[in-house]
């Protein structure tokens, strides 16, 4: 608030400075004009006296006297007319002075009326929350401040997002819903807003996608086919309904837009693996379960990414299918792990696993997170699956380290 008051004082000081400057500049001119008007009136009276004396002395006749008086009057009127712009300038200067004083005051009043001083308090509270965390008292202060701001500026999208996000983060989707609805009215073509509103409705509706929620999701997808929240909601809904292949499609699309090594990506990767397992068990999806273990003699597992790759035995360098699994910290990673290579993972367009009579399946842990093996990566011995092999699962053991070339 100190910064606000200093800013107001500075504005007023600037306004006063310009007012005083204008007054000082035009004060001498006003004095000169006053002297000129006095001289005009004196000359007029003197000339009238002289003309009357000339008439009385017989130097001019009455008709000449009347003509000269009229001429004198015309001169006085003409000279007086030239003073009007000066008077107008005085009026204009007065208007400028009034405006110079009024505008800062108007700005201050408008600033207070729209609640911008509350934004300063809100930022201060946000810093306090970052430093000390949020408790019931701070949360209530936060709500009151934002509610006051929104009462003054109901179309402030920034503050609507603040409230919706905080309610959502606390799991209070009923509290978040009205803010998302107001955001939808303001931003009807924002895919993120539509998807988050759909998610709030989905969770409040007992994790059911009703017609209105589906319509919101459809609108979000029409704007952004890779909208992460919408993909997550539909994936969860399909999985809960036992539509595992459908859930797999949504979650695989979602995984492509998430940061590769993020916690969210790890959760979705786990959901993908479970969807594959259940879809394969139901006979809805063809694939291969690959169980990967690590030889304990190699020591603690390094941080990195596990790649499981299937290639055609004809020597083509392009993989047939591949899986990428970020690993947990060495102390948390559980071995063995099982990944599933399915028809949905086939890289070659229009192909399925059954189109390749013989496959070579390998696994390695990449320290750099890349599919290409480098020095220091941990390797498993590849396994060949021939045309006469009917196994639906295989096991690989990582037991070697890539040597430097």
Protein Blocks (a to p, Z undefined) as FASTA:
>chain_A
ZZmmmmmmmmmmmmmmmmmmmmmmmmmmmmmmmmmmmmmmmmmmmmmmmmmmmmmnopac
fklmmmmmmmmmmmmmmmmmmmmmmmmmmmmmmmmmmmmmmmmmmmmmmmmmnommmmmm
mmmmmmmmmmnopafklmmmmmmmmmmmmmmmmmlmklmmmmmmmmmmnopaklmmmmmm
mmmmmmmmbmklmmmmmmmmmmmnoopacfklmmmmmmmmmmmmmlfklmmmmmmmmmmn
opaklmmmmmmmmmmmpcfkbmklmmmmmmmmmmmmmmmmnopagcddddddddfknopa
dedddddddddfklpabdfbdcddddddfklpccdddddddfklpmbghiafklpmbacd
dddddfklpabdcehiacdddddddfklcbfbdcdddfbdcddZZ
